[in-house]
Amino acid sequence: MATIKEMVLKHHKKEDGTYNIKYRLTHNRKVTYINTNHFAHERQLKKNLSIKDKFLLSVISTEIAKYRMRLLELDSRLIHYDVKELANCLTQVEENNVIDIIAFARQYIAELIAQGRKGNAYPILTVTNSLCDYFGSQKVEIDRINALMLPDYEKYLRKERRFKRRNQLGNEVNYISKGLSDSGLHNHMRDLRTLFNAARDRFNDEDRGIIRIKYYPFKKHKVIEAPMTAKRALTIEQLFKIREFECVPGSRAELAKDIFLLSFYLCGMNAKDIYNLRKSNIIKSRVNYNRSKTSTRRKDSAFISIKIISEASPLLFRYIDRLQDRYSESNNFNKALNKGLKEIGEALGIHSLTLYCARHSFGSIARNECRFSKDDVGFALNHIDQSTRTTDIYIKPDWKIIDEVQLAVTRIIKMQDNNNVD
């Protein structure tokens, strides 16, 4: 059983003749002391250093009563604590009730980046900056994010917003952001919910009865549903036009065209994975890699092996191990691709052309033109079917299935060549 009482230690006498009052916590025959902000003069103490001042006793008794009530609440969970941990539990509840969601967010972002999860960190950074703009402060108590605030915050996000940010040189730059669409609002509020959940995981300990964040605003306020994703698959004729599009040598458009085709030939490989490729990923004329988007969420680390077909080979060896010299990180590489593809799309009359169109096009042709099953198409795209996860544990991957899908899709494009020749 844990006990707590006030204590004045003789050797803690200060030069002004006062003593700092401590709370002695005893648990499992171990003792530790909790500091207080209270001091007593010798005239307020008895000869045995117990407190005789009635007013001081009433203040201290109130605080000790709170600690004892907390010990009663912990009840059977006390066995999980040693005396130091128990003291920390009691003082954190009393002293640190206010949680700054901005301070936590910046720490959380730093942790994600340290884990190599920049793709997860950047959306949280966007949310963090937006919260600072909305509240007009760099410090926001977490209880200000509640079911009453969230609808107004959504209205704020829907409107055009002006804000300042520091650029890579450290200079403040003025920006104007258009109001978010349904899709953008869904993503933003989803990321805010992710941040809030991370804070609950960090500060709440249900097993020990420590609940510092006692409410959940997203229970009442539902995140807007994401609209149906626009189909980004291109026609075979459009893919042929992109392949035949003439670019200025060395231009951003040429880079975008080459990477688009490389992604298509390699079963819809993502930009970040192309950026991260090294020659060490090439083994026996195959590209072996882990899909970065899902590698941390899958037991197989999203590993896949893609055959280097003749159409992909010159493009792959033109850029592998060289993209890092041109772009400092994959985000910058992706931005350059999108700008180059936008230029190509405008020239060819293809609306909203992005690298993801290569992935969508590969999957659509494999399914609709080549008539492969959805399972085989998903396997080639390195997806995982939640309904067959248990079955997948027992089945060894057969990369020849992907080879067959890849070959059939590229044949469709070659048939377009023959049609144009005729």
C-alpha positions as CSV (number, residue, x, y, z in Angstrom):
1,M,0.0,0.0,0.0
2,A,1.2,3.5,-0.9
3,T,1.2,6.3,1.7
4,I,2.0,10.0,1.5
5,K,2.6,12.7,4.2
6,E,4.3,16.0,4.6
7,M,7.8,16.0,5.8
8,V,10.5,18.6,6.8
9,L,14.1,17.4,6.6
10,K,16.5,19.0,9.1
11,H,19.4,19.1,6.7
12,H,17.3,21.1,4.1
13,K,17.4,24.3,6.2
14,K,18.2,27.3,4.0
15,E,20.3,30.4,4.8
16,D,17.2,32.5,5.5
17,G,16.1,30.0,8.2
18,T,13.3,28.4,6.2
19,Y,12.7,24.8,5.3
20,N,11.3,23.5,2.0
21,I,8.3,21.2,2.8
22,K,8.5,17.8,1.1
23,Y,5.9,15.1,0.6
24,R,7.3,11.7,1.5
25,L,5.9,8.9,-0.7
26,T,6.3,5.3,0.5
27,H,5.5,2.4,-1.7
28,N,6.5,-1.2,-1.4
29,R,8.8,-0.3,1.5
30,K,10.7,2.2,-0.8
31,V,10.7,5.9,-0.1
32,T,11.0,9.0,-2.4
33,Y,10.3,12.7,-1.9
34,I,8.1,15.1,-3.9
35,N,9.2,18.7,-3.9
36,T,6.6,21.4,-3.2
37,N,6.5,25.2,-3.5
38,H,5.9,25.6,0.3
39,F,8.4,26.8,2.8
40,A,8.1,27.0,6.6
41,H,10.0,29.1,9.1
42,E,11.2,27.7,12.4
43,R,8.4,29.5,14.2
44,Q,5.9,27.6,12.1
45,L,7.3,24.3,13.2
46,K,7.4,22.2,16.4
47,K,10.7,21.1,17.9
48,N,10.4,17.8,16.0
49,L,10.0,19.8,12.8
50,S,6.3,18.8,12.3
51,I,4.1,21.7,11.1
52,K,2.1,23.6,13.7
53,D,0.9,26.6,11.6
54,K,-2.8,26.0,11.0
55,F,-3.1,27.9,7.7
56,L,-0.1,26.1,6.2
57,L,-1.4,22.8,7.4
58,S,-4.8,23.4,5.7
59,V,-3.1,24.2,2.4
60,I,-0.8,21.1,2.6
61,S,-3.7,18.9,3.7
62,T,-5.7,19.9,0.7
63,E,-2.9,18.9,-1.7
64,I,-2.2,15.6,0.1
65,A,-5.9,14.8,0.0
66,K,-5.7,15.1,-3.8
67,Y,-2.7,12.8,-4.0
68,R,-4.4,10.3,-1.7
69,M,-7.5,10.4,-3.9
70,R,-5.3,9.7,-6.9
71,L,-3.8,6.7,-5.2
72,L,-7.3,5.4,-4.5
73,E,-8.1,5.8,-8.2
74,L,-5.1,3.8,-9.2
75,D,-6.1,1.0,-6.8
76,S,-4.9,-2.4,-8.1
77,R,-2.7,-0.8,-10.8
78,L,-0.3,0.4,-8.1
79,I,1.5,-2.9,-8.4
80,H,2.8,-1.9,-11.9
81,Y,4.7,1.1,-10.4
82,D,7.9,1.4,-8.5
83,V,8.1,4.3,-6.1
84,K,9.8,6.7,-8.5
85,E,7.3,6.0,-11.3
86,L,4.5,6.5,-8.9
87,A,5.8,9.9,-7.9
88,N,6.2,10.9,-11.5
89,C,2.6,9.8,-12.1
90,L,1.2,11.9,-9.3
91,T,3.2,15.0,-10.1
92,Q,2.5,14.8,-13.9
93,V,-1.2,14.7,-13.2
94,E,-0.9,17.7,-10.9
95,E,1.6,19.9,-12.7
96,N,1.3,19.1,-16.4
97,N,-2.5,19.0,-17.1
98,V,-2.1,21.4,-20.0
99,I,-0.8,19.8,-23.2
100,D,0.5,22.0,-26.0
101,I,-0.6,20.2,-29.2
102,I,1.8,22.4,-31.3
103,A,4.9,21.4,-29.2
104,F,3.8,17.8,-29.3
105,A,3.3,18.0,-33.1
106,R,6.7,19.4,-33.8
107,Q,8.3,16.6,-31.6
108,Y,6.1,14.0,-33.4
109,I,7.2,15.3,-36.8
110,A,10.8,15.1,-35.9
111,E,10.3,11.5,-34.8
112,L,8.7,10.6,-38.1
113,I,11.5,12.2,-40.1
114,A,14.1,10.4,-38.0
115,Q,12.3,7.1,-38.8
116,G,12.6,7.9,-42.5
117,R,8.8,8.6,-42.8
118,K,8.9,12.0,-44.4
119,G,5.8,11.2,-46.4
120,N,3.9,10.9,-43.1
121,A,5.6,13.9,-41.5
122,Y,4.9,16.6,-44.1
123,P,1.0,16.4,-43.9
124,I,1.3,16.7,-40.1
125,L,3.5,19.7,-40.6
126,T,0.8,21.3,-42.8
127,V,-1.8,20.7,-40.1
128,T,0.5,22.1,-37.4
129,N,1.1,25.3,-39.4
130,S,-2.6,25.6,-40.2
131,L,-3.5,25.3,-36.5
132,C,-1.0,28.1,-35.6
133,D,-2.6,30.3,-38.3
134,Y,-6.1,29.6,-37.1
135,F,-5.5,30.3,-33.5
136,G,-2.9,33.0,-34.1
137,S,-0.4,31.4,-31.7
138,Q,2.5,29.1,-31.7
139,K,1.1,27.5,-28.5
140,V,-2.3,25.8,-28.5
141,E,-3.7,23.8,-25.5
142,I,-5.1,20.5,-26.8
143,D,-8.5,21.1,-25.2
144,R,-9.0,23.9,-27.6
145,I,-9.4,21.2,-30.3
146,N,-12.9,20.1,-29.6
147,A,-16.2,19.3,-31.2
148,L,-17.3,23.0,-31.1
149,M,-14.1,24.2,-32.8
150,L,-13.8,21.7,-35.6
151,P,-16.8,22.9,-37.7
152,D,-15.5,26.5,-37.6
153,Y,-12.0,25.2,-38.4
154,E,-13.4,23.5,-41.5
155,K,-15.1,26.7,-42.6
156,Y,-11.7,28.5,-42.2
157,L,-10.0,25.9,-44.4
158,R,-12.6,26.2,-47.1
159,K,-11.8,29.9,-47.5
160,E,-8.9,31.6,-49.3
161,R,-6.1,32.1,-46.7
162,R,-3.1,34.3,-46.5
163,F,-0.1,33.3,-44.4
164,K,3.6,33.7,-44.0
165,R,6.2,30.9,-44.0
166,R,10.0,30.8,-44.0
167,N,11.6,29.6,-47.2
168,Q,14.7,27.4,-47.4
169,L,16.8,30.5,-47.0
170,G,15.1,31.5,-43.8
171,N,13.3,34.5,-45.3
172,E,9.6,35.1,-44.6
173,V,7.5,34.7,-47.7
174,N,3.8,35.6,-48.2
175,Y,1.6,32.9,-49.5
176,I,-2.1,32.7,-50.7
177,S,-3.8,29.4,-50.4
178,K,-7.1,28.6,-52.1
179,G,-9.9,27.1,-50.0
180,L,-9.7,23.3,-49.8
181,S,-11.9,21.1,-51.9
182,D,-13.8,18.1,-50.4
183,S,-10.8,15.9,-51.1
184,G,-8.3,18.3,-49.6
185,L,-10.5,18.9,-46.6
186,H,-10.9,15.2,-46.0
187,N,-7.1,14.7,-46.1
188,H,-6.4,17.7,-43.8
189,M,-9.0,16.6,-41.2
190,R,-7.8,13.0,-41.4
191,D,-4.3,14.1,-40.7
192,L,-5.5,16.3,-37.8
193,R,-7.2,13.2,-36.4
194,T,-4.0,11.2,-36.8
195,L,-2.1,13.9,-34.8
196,F,-4.8,13.9,-32.1
197,N,-4.7,10.1,-31.9
198,A,-0.9,10.2,-31.6
199,A,-1.2,12.6,-28.7
200,R,-3.7,10.3,-27.0
201,D,-1.3,7.4,-27.4
202,R,1.6,9.4,-26.0
203,F,-0.1,11.0,-23.0
204,N,-2.8,8.4,-22.0
205,D,-1.9,5.1,-20.3
206,E,-5.1,3.1,-19.8
207,D,-3.3,0.2,-18.2
208,R,-2.1,2.5,-15.4
209,G,-5.2,4.7,-15.3
210,I,-3.4,7.8,-16.6
211,I,-5.9,9.6,-18.8
212,R,-4.7,13.1,-19.5
213,I,-6.7,13.6,-22.7
214,K,-10.1,12.7,-21.5
215,Y,-12.2,13.5,-24.6
216,Y,-12.3,12.6,-28.2
217,P,-13.8,15.4,-30.5
218,F,-13.8,13.1,-33.6
219,K,-16.5,10.9,-31.9
220,K,-19.0,13.7,-32.4
221,H,-17.5,15.5,-35.4
222,K,-17.1,13.1,-38.3
223,V,-14.4,13.7,-40.9
224,I,-15.9,14.5,-44.3
225,E,-15.9,11.5,-46.5
226,A,-13.4,11.5,-49.4
227,P,-15.0,11.9,-52.8
228,M,-14.6,9.2,-55.4
229,T,-11.1,9.4,-56.8
230,A,-11.1,10.6,-60.4
231,K,-10.1,7.8,-62.8
232,R,-6.6,8.6,-63.9
233,A,-6.1,5.8,-66.4
234,L,-5.2,7.0,-70.0
235,T,-6.2,5.5,-73.2
236,I,-3.7,3.4,-75.2
237,E,-3.7,6.2,-77.9
238,Q,-2.8,8.8,-75.2
239,L,0.0,6.6,-73.9
240,F,1.4,6.3,-77.4
241,K,1.3,10.1,-77.9
242,I,3.2,10.6,-74.6
243,R,5.8,8.1,-75.8
244,E,6.2,9.8,-79.2
245,F,6.2,13.4,-77.7
246,E,9.3,15.3,-78.7
247,C,11.0,17.1,-75.8
248,V,13.9,19.5,-75.7
249,P,17.0,17.3,-74.7
250,G,17.9,17.8,-71.0
251,S,14.6,19.6,-70.3
252,R,12.3,18.9,-67.3
253,A,9.7,17.7,-69.8
254,E,12.2,15.1,-71.2
255,L,12.8,13.9,-67.6
256,A,9.1,13.7,-66.9
257,K,8.4,11.8,-70.1
258,D,11.2,9.3,-69.4
259,I,10.2,8.6,-65.8
260,F,6.5,8.3,-66.8
261,L,7.4,5.6,-69.3
262,L,9.8,3.9,-66.9
263,S,7.1,3.8,-64.3
264,F,4.6,2.3,-66.8
265,Y,7.1,-0.4,-68.0
266,L,8.0,-1.3,-64.4
267,C,4.4,-2.0,-63.4
268,G,3.5,1.5,-62.1
269,M,6.5,2.1,-59.9
270,N,6.2,5.3,-57.7
271,A,8.4,8.3,-58.1
272,K,9.9,7.9,-54.7
273,D,10.9,4.3,-55.4
274,I,12.4,5.3,-58.7
275,Y,14.4,8.0,-57.0
276,N,15.6,5.6,-54.3
277,L,16.7,2.9,-56.8
278,R,20.4,2.0,-56.7
279,K,22.3,-0.5,-58.9
280,S,22.4,-2.8,-55.9
281,N,18.6,-3.2,-56.4
282,I,19.3,-4.9,-59.8
283,I,19.9,-8.6,-59.5
284,K,19.8,-11.0,-62.5
285,S,18.0,-8.5,-64.8
286,R,15.3,-7.8,-62.2
287,V,14.6,-4.7,-60.0
288,N,14.1,-5.8,-56.4
289,Y,12.8,-3.2,-54.0
290,N,10.4,-2.4,-51.2
291,R,7.5,-0.1,-52.0
292,S,8.1,2.9,-49.7
293,K,4.5,3.8,-49.4
294,T,3.5,0.6,-47.6
295,S,6.8,-1.0,-46.5
296,T,6.3,-0.1,-42.9
297,R,2.7,-1.4,-42.8
298,R,3.3,-4.8,-44.3
299,K,4.9,-7.9,-42.8
300,D,6.7,-8.6,-46.2
301,S,7.9,-4.9,-46.2
302,A,6.1,-4.5,-49.5
303,F,8.9,-6.3,-51.4
304,I,8.5,-6.9,-55.1
305,S,10.6,-8.1,-58.0
306,I,10.1,-6.6,-61.5
307,K,11.7,-7.9,-64.7
308,I,13.8,-5.3,-66.6
309,I,12.2,-5.5,-70.0
310,S,13.9,-4.1,-73.1
311,E,11.7,-1.0,-73.2
312,A,12.6,-0.1,-69.6
313,S,16.3,-0.9,-69.7
314,P,17.7,2.2,-71.4
315,L,15.5,4.5,-69.3
316,L,16.5,2.8,-66.1
317,F,20.2,2.9,-66.7
318,R,20.0,6.5,-67.9
319,Y,18.8,7.7,-64.5
320,I,19.7,5.1,-61.8
321,D,22.1,6.5,-59.2
322,R,22.0,9.9,-60.9
323,L,18.7,11.5,-59.7
324,Q,20.2,12.3,-56.3
325,D,22.8,14.5,-57.9
326,R,20.0,16.5,-59.6
327,Y,17.5,16.6,-56.7
328,S,18.3,16.7,-53.0
329,E,15.2,14.7,-52.0
330,S,12.3,12.7,-53.6
331,N,9.8,15.5,-52.9
332,N,11.7,17.9,-55.1
333,F,12.0,15.2,-57.8
334,N,8.3,14.6,-57.7
335,K,7.5,18.3,-58.0
336,A,9.8,18.5,-61.1
337,L,8.0,15.5,-62.6
338,N,4.6,17.0,-62.1
339,K,5.6,20.3,-63.7
340,G,7.1,18.5,-66.7
341,L,4.1,16.3,-67.1
342,K,1.8,19.3,-66.9
343,E,3.7,20.8,-69.8
344,I,3.3,17.6,-71.8
345,G,-0.3,17.2,-70.9
346,E,-1.2,20.8,-72.0
347,A,0.6,20.2,-75.3
348,L,-1.2,16.9,-75.9
349,G,-4.6,18.0,-74.5
350,I,-4.4,15.4,-71.7
351,H,-6.0,16.9,-68.6
352,S,-4.4,16.5,-65.1
353,L,-1.5,14.4,-66.3
354,T,0.6,13.1,-63.4
355,L,3.0,10.2,-62.8
356,Y,0.2,8.3,-61.1
357,C,-1.5,8.1,-64.5
358,A,1.2,5.7,-65.5
359,R,0.3,3.4,-62.6
360,H,-3.5,3.7,-63.1
361,S,-3.0,3.1,-66.9
362,F,-0.9,0.0,-66.3
363,G,-3.5,-1.5,-63.9
364,S,-6.5,-0.6,-66.2
365,I,-4.9,-2.1,-69.3
366,A,-3.9,-5.3,-67.4
367,R,-7.5,-5.8,-66.2
368,N,-9.7,-4.4,-69.0
369,E,-7.6,-5.1,-72.1
370,C,-5.6,-8.1,-71.1
371,R,-8.3,-9.6,-68.9
372,F,-6.1,-10.5,-65.9
373,S,-7.8,-11.2,-62.6
374,K,-8.0,-8.4,-60.1
375,D,-5.7,-10.5,-57.8
376,D,-3.0,-10.7,-60.5
377,V,-3.3,-7.0,-61.3
378,G,-3.0,-6.2,-57.6
379,F,0.0,-8.4,-57.3
380,A,1.7,-6.7,-60.2
381,L,0.9,-3.3,-58.6
382,N,2.3,-4.5,-55.3
383,H,-1.0,-4.1,-53.5
384,I,-2.2,-6.3,-50.7
385,D,-5.7,-7.7,-50.5
386,Q,-6.9,-7.4,-46.8
387,S,-9.3,-10.3,-47.4
388,T,-6.5,-12.7,-48.3
389,R,-3.8,-11.7,-45.9
390,T,-3.9,-14.9,-44.0
391,T,-3.7,-17.0,-47.2
392,D,-0.8,-14.9,-48.4
393,I,1.3,-16.1,-45.4
394,Y,1.3,-19.6,-46.9
395,I,1.9,-18.8,-50.5
396,K,5.4,-18.1,-51.8
397,P,5.4,-15.2,-54.3
398,D,5.7,-16.3,-57.9
399,W,7.2,-13.3,-59.8
400,K,6.5,-15.0,-63.1
401,I,2.8,-14.0,-62.6
402,I,4.0,-10.3,-62.6
403,D,6.2,-11.0,-65.7
404,E,3.1,-12.3,-67.6
405,V,1.1,-9.2,-66.7
406,Q,4.0,-6.9,-67.6
407,L,4.5,-8.7,-71.0
408,A,0.9,-8.6,-71.9
409,V,0.5,-4.9,-71.1
410,T,3.6,-3.9,-73.1
411,R,2.4,-6.0,-76.1
412,I,-0.8,-3.9,-76.2
413,I,1.3,-0.8,-76.7
414,K,3.4,-2.5,-79.4
415,M,0.1,-3.4,-81.2
416,Q,-0.6,0.3,-81.3
417,D,2.8,0.8,-83.0
418,N,1.7,-1.7,-85.7
419,N,-1.7,0.0,-86.1
420,N,0.0,3.4,-86.7
421,V,2.4,1.8,-89.2
422,D,-0.5,0.3,-91.1
